[in-house]
């Protein structure tokens, strides 16, 4: 037997968020259309499918910065000196 569809208030209580947050998730596509029914302005959600969809959504992973090369202690450092032509305006 299939799980019953519940009102938006019940889904909000399940996730401990406000009803407006659930509506935002629907609007933003975080909750897929195949996990709920919408008749007029009334939503009914399959909680198990919503939980599965939200837990399987890949998180935006922050980009890992590349490591900075640190010279060894006491390693020789090469400097480049640039001399400007004294007759040339800067």
SULVEN-V821724 format. One record per backbone hydrogen bond with DSSP energy under -1.0 kcal/mol. NH is the residue of the N-H (numbers start at 0). CO is the residue of the C=O. If there is no record, write none. Layout:
NH/CO  NH/CO
This chain:
5/44  10/6  11/7  12/8  13/9  14/10  16/11  21/17  22/18  23/19  24/20  25/21  26/22  27/23  28/25  29/24  30/24  34/31  35/32  36/43  38/41  41/38  43/36  44/5  45/34  49/45  50/46  51/47  52/48  53/49  54/50  55/51  74/71  87/84
